[in-house]
Amino acid sequence: MVGGGFTVDHNTAEIHYNLSVKQVRPLRHGMIIEADFEDPAGNGYYVVRERVQRWRRRYSLRSPPVCGVRARKRYLVMLRVLNDGGDDELWHDVFYVTSHLDEDVMPEPPVTTWPGRNLTPYQ
């Protein structure tokens, strides 16, 4: 793993987990890199998977938007490498991510759009 943490997107008023992973040893094409992000709201885990490709050495895993993030609280992240079929675990690691901001500091979602901006998902 290279790094990870929370990303706050003020344009869409969303918080995501972001995880950067770099291969240390070569992985076979088609293997699966899986990240399980603890849901801060307490509803289990968000599971994100990415297939290994021959030409890539770095991978970025991003969770869907999360709610309930609290400052200075540790959230569990499990990183795994699975075989091609996704049923055998070949490697795993467990670590924690801490946010420095509460969800309370998030701005309200935008109510208007302007040229060059995607429509807000709240409309």
MITORTI-973365 format. One record per residue: x, y, z of N, C-alpha, C, O, CB in turn; residue in one letter. Coordinates in nm, 4 decimals. Glycine has a CB too. Layout:
<sites>
       n_X       n_Y       n_Z      ca_X      ca_Y      ca_Z       c_X       c_Y       c_Z       o_X       o_Y       o_Z      cb_X      cb_Y      cb_Z  residu
         X         Y         Z         X         Y         Z         X         Y         Z         X         Y         Z         X         Y         Z       A
...
</sites>
This chain:
<sites>
       n_X       n_Y       n_Z      ca_X      ca_Y      ca_Z       c_X       c_Y       c_Z       o_X       o_Y       o_Z      cb_X      cb_Y      cb_Z  residu
    0.0840   -0.1171    0.0000    0.0000    0.0000    0.0000    0.0885    0.1233    0.0000    0.1907    0.1277    0.0686   -0.0956   -0.0002    0.1208       M
    0.0490    0.2224   -0.0767    0.1218    0.3479   -0.0812    0.0608    0.4482    0.0147    0.1339    0.5154    0.0875    0.1232    0.4040   -0.2228       V
   -0.0681    0.4598    0.0167   -0.1328    0.5549    0.1066   -0.2834    0.5446    0.0974   -0.3380    0.4781    0.0094   -0.0884    0.6968    0.0753       G
   -0.3491    0.6116    0.1898   -0.4949    0.6094    0.1896   -0.5510    0.7044    0.2916   -0.4798    0.7542    0.3788   -0.5461    0.4700    0.2157       G
   -0.6784    0.7288    0.2800   -0.7462    0.8178    0.3716   -0.8811    0.8587    0.3160   -0.9336    0.7968    0.2234   -0.6610    0.9403    0.3998       G
   -0.9356    0.9628    0.3736   -1.0638    1.0150    0.3289   -1.0408    1.1318    0.2347   -0.9467    1.2092    0.2519   -1.1508    1.0578    0.4487       F
   -1.1279    1.1440    0.1345   -1.1265    1.2565    0.0428   -1.2598    1.3282    0.0554   -1.3657    1.2659    0.0494   -1.1002    1.2106   -0.1041       T
   -1.2538    1.4585    0.0729   -1.3739    1.5397    0.0845   -1.3912    1.6160   -0.0464   -1.3037    1.6931   -0.0860   -1.3657    1.6373    0.2072       V
   -1.5044    1.5943   -0.1135   -1.5364    1.6646   -0.2369   -1.6396    1.7720   -0.2040   -1.7569    1.7422   -0.1816   -1.5894    1.5660   -0.3471       D
   -1.5945    1.8962   -0.2015   -1.6845    2.0054   -0.1636   -1.7828    2.0418   -0.2740   -1.8875    2.1004   -0.2463   -1.6044    2.1273   -0.1259       H
   -1.7509    2.0080   -0.3984   -1.8438    2.0386   -0.5072   -1.9691    1.9535   -0.5023   -2.0779    2.0016   -0.5343   -1.7757    2.0199   -0.6401       N
   -1.9557    1.8283   -0.4629   -2.0719    1.7401   -0.4552   -2.1129    1.7109   -0.3114   -2.2103    1.6390   -0.2887   -2.0432    1.6101   -0.5274       T
   -2.0406    1.7651   -0.2141   -2.0681    1.7443   -0.0714   -2.0662    1.5958   -0.0362   -2.1589    1.5448    0.0266   -2.2039    1.8055   -0.0333       A
   -1.9579    1.5260   -0.0779   -1.9439    1.3833   -0.0515   -1.8080    1.3536    0.0102   -1.7102    1.4250   -0.0121   -1.9628    1.3024   -0.1805       E
   -1.8048    1.2451    0.0891   -1.6802    1.1951    0.1474   -1.6593    1.0531    0.0958   -1.7519    0.9720    0.0950   -1.6840    1.1988    0.3054       I
   -1.5362    1.0239    0.0528   -1.5010    0.8917    0.0013   -1.3750    0.8426    0.0718   -1.2932    0.9221    0.1179   -1.4802    0.8955   -0.1530       H
   -1.3606    0.7103    0.0793   -1.2318    0.6495    0.1104   -1.1515    0.6484   -0.0194   -1.2079    0.6224   -0.1257   -1.2481    0.5036    0.1706       Y
   -1.0230    0.6758   -0.0132   -0.9326    0.6603   -0.1266   -0.8134    0.5794   -0.0808   -0.7590    0.6036    0.0269   -0.8882    0.7980   -0.1841       N
   -0.7728    0.4839   -0.1616   -0.6619    0.3968   -0.1270   -0.5732    0.3805   -0.2495   -0.6214    0.3440   -0.3567   -0.7124    0.2592   -0.0756       L
   -0.4439    0.4073   -0.2342   -0.3474    0.3880   -0.3424   -0.2644    0.2644   -0.3109   -0.2094    0.2508   -0.2016   -0.2561    0.5140   -0.3607       S
   -0.2562    0.1747   -0.4085   -0.1866    0.0479   -0.3909   -0.0829    0.0346   -0.5013   -0.1113    0.0621   -0.6179   -0.2862   -0.0724   -0.3924       V
    0.0374   -0.0077   -0.4641    0.1448   -0.0314   -0.5602    0.1896   -0.1761   -0.5471    0.2070   -0.2266   -0.4361    0.2644    0.0668   -0.5375       K
    0.2082   -0.2427   -0.6608    0.2554   -0.3807   -0.6587    0.4013   -0.3845   -0.6161    0.4844   -0.3106   -0.6689    0.2376   -0.4471   -0.7970       Q
    0.4315   -0.4706   -0.5207    0.5699   -0.4926   -0.4804    0.6253   -0.6132   -0.5557    0.7408   -0.6144   -0.5980    0.5805   -0.5136   -0.3268       V
    0.5414   -0.7131   -0.5710    0.5773   -0.8318   -0.6485    0.4798   -0.8423   -0.7651    0.3654   -0.7978   -0.7548    0.5745   -0.9621   -0.5598       R
    0.5241   -0.9005   -0.8750    0.4334   -0.9126   -0.9904    0.3119   -0.9984   -0.9573    0.3232   -1.1030   -0.8934    0.5077   -0.9723   -1.1104       P
    0.1959   -0.9522   -1.0020    0.0728   -1.0287   -0.9872    0.0287   -1.0754   -1.1252    0.0498   -1.0064   -1.2249   -0.0388   -0.9442   -0.9180       L
   -0.0318   -1.1917   -1.1300   -0.0771   -1.2475   -1.2563   -0.1965   -1.1677   -1.3096   -0.2823   -1.1238   -1.2330   -0.1145   -1.3961   -1.2393       R
   -0.2004   -1.1499   -1.4395   -0.3096   -1.0796   -1.5053   -0.4428   -1.1462   -1.4697   -0.4563   -1.2680   -1.4813   -0.2887   -1.0775   -1.6589       H
   -0.5402   -1.0674   -1.4267   -0.6720   -1.1203   -1.3919   -0.6954   -1.1404   -1.2439   -0.8097   -1.1591   -1.2022   -0.6928   -1.2484   -1.4603       G
   -0.5893   -1.1372   -1.1620   -0.6093   -1.1471   -1.0171   -0.6909   -1.0263   -0.9700   -0.7077   -0.9292   -1.0437   -0.4719   -1.1545   -0.9416       M
   -0.7406   -1.0334   -0.8484   -0.8290   -0.9293   -0.7973   -0.7672   -0.8641   -0.6742   -0.7229   -0.9327   -0.5820   -0.9681   -0.9872   -0.7637       I
   -0.7646   -0.7313   -0.6738   -0.7280   -0.6544   -0.5546   -0.8589   -0.6067   -0.4945   -0.9379   -0.5399   -0.5611   -0.6303   -0.5328   -0.5881       I
   -0.8816   -0.6411   -0.3685   -1.0078   -0.6085   -0.3028   -0.9819   -0.5258   -0.1778   -0.8922   -0.5562   -0.0992   -1.0855   -0.7365   -0.2674       E
   -1.0610   -0.4216   -0.1604   -1.0549   -0.3400   -0.0393   -1.1923   -0.3403    0.0261   -1.2931   -0.3145   -0.0396   -1.0085   -0.1943   -0.0712       A
   -1.1958   -0.3695    0.1551   -1.3188   -0.3638    0.2339   -1.3074   -0.2440    0.3265   -1.2238   -0.2422    0.4169   -1.3430   -0.4970    0.3148       D
   -1.3920   -0.1436    0.3037   -1.3901   -0.0208    0.3830   -1.5031   -0.0256    0.4845   -1.6181   -0.0503    0.4483   -1.4027    0.1051    0.2925       F
   -1.4716   -0.0024    0.6101   -1.5738   -0.0004    0.7149   -1.6706    0.1146    0.6899   -1.6284    0.2270    0.6628   -1.5090    0.0125    0.8552       E
   -1.8000    0.0865    0.6991   -1.9006    0.1907    0.6827   -1.9067    0.2722    0.8118   -1.9388    0.2169    0.9170   -2.0407    0.1294    0.6476       D
   -1.8766    0.4028    0.8064   -1.8802    0.4841    0.9284   -2.0183    0.4895    0.9930   -2.0295    0.5160    1.1127   -1.8343    0.6241    0.8976       P
   -2.1235    0.4649    0.9152   -2.2591    0.4655    0.9703   -2.2913    0.3355    1.0436   -2.3964    0.3246    1.1068   -2.3608    0.4887    0.8591       A
   -2.2014    0.2362    1.0358   -2.2195    0.1121    1.1099   -2.2955    0.0036    1.0359   -2.3489   -0.0874    1.0994   -2.2890    0.1409    1.2354       G
   -2.3020    0.0104    0.9034   -2.3785   -0.0882    0.8254   -2.2897   -0.1867    0.7518   -2.3185   -0.2202    0.6369   -2.4674   -0.0179    0.7260       N
   -2.1844   -0.2334    0.8132   -2.0988   -0.3330    0.7497   -1.9807   -0.2721    0.6766   -1.9110   -0.1860    0.7304   -2.1791   -0.4153    0.6541       G
   -1.9581   -0.3174    0.5524   -1.8406   -0.2755    0.4764   -1.8786   -0.2431    0.3324   -1.9720   -0.3006    0.2765   -1.7326   -0.3845    0.4796       Y
   -1.8042   -0.1500    0.2741   -1.8102   -0.1255    0.1305   -1.6987   -0.2076    0.0685   -1.5834   -0.1963    0.1100   -1.7964    0.0282    0.0956       Y
   -1.7312   -0.2902   -0.0303   -1.6318   -0.3749   -0.0945   -1.6055   -0.3211   -0.2350   -1.6976   -0.3051   -0.3151   -1.6791   -0.5236   -0.0993       V
   -1.4782   -0.2935   -0.2632   -1.4368   -0.2429   -0.3938   -1.3334   -0.3393   -0.4495   -1.2376   -0.3755   -0.3812   -1.3794   -0.0968   -0.3842       V
   -1.3534   -0.3806   -0.5743   -1.2610   -0.4748   -0.6385   -1.2062   -0.4159   -0.7679   -1.2745   -0.3414   -0.8382   -1.3312   -0.6093   -0.6668       R
   -1.0824   -0.4508   -0.7972   -1.0188   -0.4092   -0.9220   -0.9351   -0.5262   -0.9727   -0.8618   -0.5894   -0.8966   -0.9305   -0.2802   -0.9018       E
   -0.9472   -0.5539   -1.1021   -0.8697   -0.6616   -1.1641   -0.7300   -0.6134   -1.1981   -0.7109   -0.5004   -1.2431   -0.9401   -0.7138   -1.2904       R
   -0.6321   -0.7012   -1.1759   -0.4928   -0.6712   -1.2094   -0.4762   -0.6783   -1.3604   -0.5263   -0.7698   -1.4258   -0.3949   -0.7697   -1.1381       V
   -0.4048   -0.5798   -1.4146   -0.3746   -0.5769   -1.5579   -0.2240   -0.5804   -1.5758   -0.1497   -0.5326   -1.4902   -0.4357   -0.4508   -1.6264       Q
   -0.1792   -0.6363   -1.6857   -0.0350   -0.6545   -1.7085    0.0429   -0.5240   -1.7030    0.1517   -0.5188   -1.6456   -0.0119   -0.7204   -1.8424       R
   -0.0104   -0.4215   -1.7606    0.0627   -0.2959   -1.7771    0.0553   -0.2036   -1.6559    0.1261   -0.1029   -1.6521    0.0107   -0.2236   -1.8969       W
   -0.0270   -0.2342   -1.5583   -0.0424   -0.1451   -1.4420    0.0384   -0.1938   -1.3232    0.0491   -0.3138   -1.2980   -0.1895   -0.1336   -1.4027       R
    0.0947   -0.0988   -1.2512    0.1664   -0.1297   -1.1268    0.1035   -0.0579   -1.0074    0.1259   -0.0970   -0.8928    0.3147   -0.0907   -1.1394       R
    0.0255    0.0461   -1.0333   -0.0433    0.1212   -0.9274   -0.1936    0.1169   -0.9499   -0.2416    0.1225   -1.0631    0.0061    0.2679   -0.9228       R
   -0.2668    0.1067   -0.8395   -0.4117    0.0998   -0.8460   -0.4697    0.1974   -0.7443   -0.4144    0.2171   -0.6361   -0.4623   -0.0450   -0.8199       Y
   -0.5804    0.2571   -0.7808   -0.6502    0.3489   -0.6917   -0.7890    0.2914   -0.6659   -0.8670    0.2719   -0.7591   -0.6585    0.4937   -0.7526       S
   -0.8194    0.2646   -0.5403   -0.9484    0.2085   -0.5023   -1.0262    0.3162   -0.4274   -0.9772    0.3733   -0.3300   -0.9313    0.0793   -0.4147       L
   -1.1472    0.3431   -0.4736   -1.2287    0.4499   -0.4153   -1.3654    0.3935   -0.3787   -1.4290    0.3238   -0.4577   -1.2432    0.5702   -0.5138       R
   -1.4087    0.4253   -0.2574   -1.5378    0.3761   -0.2107   -1.6503    0.4635   -0.2658   -1.6254    0.5736   -0.3150   -1.5424    0.3729   -0.0563       S
   -1.7734    0.4147   -0.2575   -1.8877    0.5017   -0.2840   -1.8942    0.6088   -0.1749   -1.8227    0.5976   -0.0753   -2.0209    0.4196   -0.2901       P
   -1.9771    0.7115   -0.1904   -1.9885    0.8133   -0.0852   -2.0277    0.7506    0.0496   -2.1144    0.6634    0.0557   -2.0921    0.9201   -0.1257       P
   -1.9629    0.7963    0.1565   -1.9908    0.7443    0.2904   -2.0527    0.8531    0.3770   -2.0325    0.9721    0.3527   -1.8621    0.6901    0.3560       V
   -2.1274    0.8117    0.4771   -2.1919    0.9035    0.5714   -2.1545    0.8632    0.7132   -2.1217    0.7474    0.7392   -2.3469    0.9036    0.5532       C
   -2.1596    0.9589    0.8040   -2.1359    0.9299    0.9450   -1.9912    0.9380    0.9885   -1.9569    0.8865    1.0949   -2.1868    0.7960    0.9761       G
   -1.9043    1.0011    0.9097   -1.7618    1.0103    0.9440   -1.7441    1.1036    1.0638   -1.8002    1.2132    1.0667   -1.6781    1.0610    0.8221       V
   -1.6672    1.0602    1.1609   -1.6374    1.1389    1.2807   -1.4879    1.1643    1.2898   -1.4074    1.0791    1.2522   -1.6877    1.0671    1.4078       R
   -1.4514    1.2799    1.3392   -1.3103    1.3164    1.3528   -1.2427    1.2312    1.4596   -1.3034    1.1962    1.5608   -1.2962    1.4657    1.3873       A
   -1.1153    1.1984    1.4351   -1.0290    1.1253    1.5274   -1.0811    0.9856    1.5627   -1.0425    0.9292    1.6651   -1.0121    1.2051    1.6532       R
   -1.1669    0.9306    1.4798   -1.2128    0.7931    1.5002   -1.1453    0.7054    1.3952   -1.1336    0.7445    1.2790   -1.3700    0.7824    1.4911       K
   -1.1009    0.5868    1.4365   -1.0312    0.4952    1.3453   -1.1330    0.4068    1.2745   -1.2231    0.3508    1.3371   -0.9272    0.4081    1.4220       R
   -1.1169    0.3954    1.1424   -1.2039    0.3107    1.0621   -1.1202    0.2009    0.9978   -1.0121    0.2269    0.9450   -1.2788    0.3937    0.9544       Y
   -1.1705    0.0790    1.0026   -1.0982   -0.0385    0.9557   -1.1023   -0.0494    0.8030   -1.2066   -0.0294    0.7408   -1.1565   -0.1649    1.0191       L
   -0.9869   -0.0814    0.7443   -0.9763   -0.1099    0.6010   -0.9016   -0.2423    0.5872   -0.7944   -0.2599    0.6451   -0.9024    0.0069    0.5229       V
   -0.9583   -0.3350    0.5104   -0.8939   -0.4636    0.4850   -0.8592   -0.4703    0.3371   -0.9456   -0.4512    0.2515   -0.9859   -0.5833    0.5271       M
   -0.7342   -0.4972    0.3077   -0.6861   -0.5071    0.1713   -0.6499   -0.6525    0.1447   -0.5787   -0.7145    0.2237   -0.5642   -0.4127    0.1470       L
   -0.6996   -0.7081    0.0318   -0.6748   -0.8479    0.0000   -0.6388   -0.8637   -0.1472   -0.6799   -0.7841   -0.2317   -0.7972   -0.9333    0.0344       R
   -0.5625   -0.9664   -0.1759   -0.5360   -1.0084   -0.3138   -0.5977   -1.1467   -0.3292   -0.5685   -1.2383   -0.2523   -0.3802   -1.0096   -0.3474       V
   -0.6843   -1.1602   -0.4304   -0.7569   -1.2844   -0.4545   -0.7150   -1.3449   -0.5879   -0.6627   -1.2752   -0.6749   -0.9088   -1.2600   -0.4520       L
   -0.7381   -1.4742   -0.6035   -0.7074   -1.5399   -0.7305   -0.8039   -1.4919   -0.8389   -0.8903   -1.4080   -0.8132   -0.7148   -1.6940   -0.7158       N
   -0.7886   -1.5456   -0.9602   -0.8707   -1.5019   -1.0746   -1.0205   -1.5175   -1.0501   -1.0995   -1.4324   -1.0910   -0.8321   -1.5803   -1.1985       D
   -1.0588   -1.6237   -0.9848   -1.2001   -1.6495   -0.9592   -1.2562   -1.5717   -0.8419   -1.3779   -1.5612   -0.8272   -1.2210   -1.7945   -0.9356       G
   -1.1697   -1.5172   -0.7585   -1.2135   -1.4390   -0.6434   -1.2529   -1.5220   -0.5236   -1.3148   -1.4701   -0.4306   -1.3273   -1.3539   -0.6820       G
   -1.2185   -1.6508   -0.5232   -1.2598   -1.7353   -0.4101   -1.1454   -1.7744   -0.3171   -1.1716   -1.8195   -0.2056   -1.3251   -1.8598   -0.4619       D
   -1.0196   -1.7590   -0.3585   -0.9056   -1.7922   -0.2724   -0.8263   -1.6668   -0.2392   -0.7875   -1.5910   -0.3281   -0.8144   -1.8967   -0.3401       D
   -0.8028   -1.6462   -0.1107   -0.7234   -1.5310   -0.0661   -0.5752   -1.5670   -0.0721   -0.5327   -1.6681   -0.0162   -0.7637   -1.4874    0.0786       E
   -0.4971   -1.4835   -0.1405   -0.3537   -1.5080   -0.1541   -0.2721   -1.4218   -0.0585   -0.1621   -1.4602   -0.0189   -0.3096   -1.4821   -0.2972       L
   -0.3247   -1.3067   -0.0215   -0.2539   -1.2138    0.0672   -0.3566   -1.1201    0.1286   -0.4588   -1.0907    0.0667   -0.1430   -1.1332   -0.0100       W
   -0.3300   -1.0727    0.2509   -0.4197   -0.9739    0.3116   -0.3417   -0.8834    0.4064   -0.2332   -0.9183    0.4528   -0.5355   -1.0438    0.3870       H
   -0.3985   -0.7680    0.4337   -0.3430   -0.6737    0.5302   -0.4597   -0.5964    0.5897   -0.5606   -0.5735    0.5231   -0.2378   -0.5771    0.4637       D
   -0.4453   -0.5569    0.7141   -0.5480   -0.4820    0.7851   -0.4838   -0.3552    0.8392   -0.3750   -0.3601    0.8966   -0.6122   -0.5670    0.9002       V
   -0.5496   -0.2431    0.8215   -0.4995   -0.1173    0.8759   -0.6176   -0.0254    0.9045   -0.7321   -0.0580    0.8729   -0.3991   -0.0498    0.7779       F
   -0.5889    0.0888    0.9641   -0.6929    0.1835    1.0038   -0.6706    0.3180    0.9364   -0.5573    0.3588    0.9108   -0.6958    0.2003    1.1566       Y
   -0.7817    0.3863    0.9083   -0.7796    0.5192    0.8493   -0.8511    0.6120    0.9467   -0.9554    0.5766    1.0018   -0.8471    0.5210    0.7065       V
   -0.7953    0.7301    0.9676   -0.8542    0.8276    1.0585   -0.8840    0.9560    0.9837   -0.8019    1.0030    0.9049   -0.7610    0.8549    1.1777       T
   -1.0005    1.0127    1.0079   -1.0366    1.1404    0.9474   -1.0046    1.2531    1.0449   -1.0180    1.2372    1.1663   -1.1867    1.1428    0.9080       S
   -0.9628    1.3650    0.9918   -0.9368    1.4819    1.0755   -1.0576    1.5741    1.0822   -1.0591    1.6705    1.1588   -0.8163    1.5584    1.0232       H
   -1.1593    1.5440    1.0010   -1.2790    1.6279    0.9950   -1.4034    1.5468    1.0261   -1.4120    1.4283    0.9938   -1.2922    1.6935    0.8572       L
   -1.4992    1.6122    1.0890   -1.6316    1.5538    1.1087   -1.7137    1.5735    0.9827   -1.6856    1.6615    0.9013   -1.7029    1.6166    1.2313       D
   -1.8154    1.4905    0.9680   -1.9080    1.5096    0.8574   -1.9854    1.6402    0.8736   -2.0388    1.6922    0.7756   -2.0048    1.3913    0.8477       E
   -1.9924    1.6943    0.9954   -2.0674    1.8161    1.0231   -2.0126    1.9384    0.9501   -2.0860    2.0351    0.9295   -2.0682    1.8421    1.1706       D
   -1.8855    1.9365    0.9107   -1.8265    2.0523    0.8429   -1.8532    2.0514    0.6925   -1.8111    2.1429    0.6217   -1.6767    2.0562    0.8680       V
   -1.9221    1.9499    0.6439   -1.9508    1.9421    0.5014   -2.0496    2.0500    0.4610   -2.1430    2.0796    0.5355   -2.0051    1.8043    0.4649       M
   -2.0300    2.1093    0.3433   -2.1259    2.2096    0.2964   -2.2547    2.1416    0.2514   -2.2594    2.0200    0.2329   -2.0659    2.2934    0.1808       P
   -2.3582    2.2217    0.2344   -2.4829    2.1699    0.1797   -2.4614    2.1327    0.0340   -2.3806    2.1963   -0.0336   -2.5976    2.2733    0.1939       E
   -2.5309    2.0318   -0.0164   -2.5168    1.9977   -0.1576   -2.5593    2.1155   -0.2455   -2.6529    2.1873   -0.2106   -2.6001    1.8725   -0.1917       P
   -2.4927    2.1360   -0.3576   -2.5301    2.2475   -0.4445   -2.6688    2.2261   -0.5031   -2.7080    2.1131   -0.5324   -2.4275    2.2650   -0.5569       P
   -2.7419    2.3343   -0.5199   -2.8771    2.3249   -0.5745   -2.8816    2.3690   -0.7199   -2.9832    2.3494   -0.7866   -2.9735    2.4088   -0.4918       V
   -2.7758    2.4272   -0.7700   -2.7732    2.4694   -0.9096   -2.6526    2.4088   -0.9792   -2.5581    2.3623   -0.9156   -2.7705    2.6232   -0.9208       T
   -2.6588    2.4106   -1.1113   -2.5459    2.3651   -1.1906   -2.5018    2.4786   -1.2805   -2.5760    2.5746   -1.3011   -2.5819    2.2391   -1.2734       T
   -2.3842    2.4682   -1.3328   -2.3313    2.5691   -1.4231   -2.2551    2.4974   -1.5335   -2.2267    2.3783   -1.5210   -2.2398    2.6714   -1.3479       W
   -2.2216    2.5671   -1.6408   -2.1530    2.4989   -1.7511   -2.0232    2.4322   -1.7043   -1.9457    2.4910   -1.6290   -2.1228    2.5984   -1.8640       P
   -2.0011    2.3098   -1.7497   -1.8806    2.2364   -1.7142   -1.8935    2.1564   -1.5869   -1.7976    2.0908   -1.5463   -1.7671    2.3300   -1.7011       G
   -2.0089    2.1593   -1.5222   -2.0297    2.0850   -1.3977   -2.1372    1.9810   -1.4201   -2.2382    2.0090   -1.4847   -2.0686    2.1798   -1.2808       R
   -2.1174    1.8636   -1.3688   -2.2173    1.7580   -1.3799   -2.3384    1.7929   -1.2961   -2.3292    1.8714   -1.2017   -2.1594    1.6225   -1.3366       N
   -2.4506    1.7351   -1.3305   -2.5698    1.7570   -1.2499   -2.5508    1.6976   -1.1121   -2.4892    1.5922   -1.0964   -2.6933    1.6969   -1.3174       L
   -2.6034    1.7650   -1.0136   -2.5909    1.7162   -0.8770   -2.6807    1.5943   -0.8570   -2.7919    1.5917   -0.9098   -2.6266    1.8273   -0.7757       T
   -2.6362    1.4946   -0.7833   -2.7188    1.3747   -0.7649   -2.8375    1.3986   -0.6719   -2.9202    1.3089   -0.6554   -2.6340    1.2616   -0.7104       P
   -2.8485    1.5152   -0.6113   -2.9549    1.5437   -0.5151   -3.0758    1.6075   -0.5814   -3.1717    1.6417   -0.5122   -2.9032    1.6343   -0.4053       Y
   -3.0747    1.6246   -0.7129   -3.1902    1.6861   -0.7802   -3.2810    1.5820   -0.8370   -3.3832    1.6152   -0.8971   -3.1455    1.7800   -0.8904       Q
</sites>
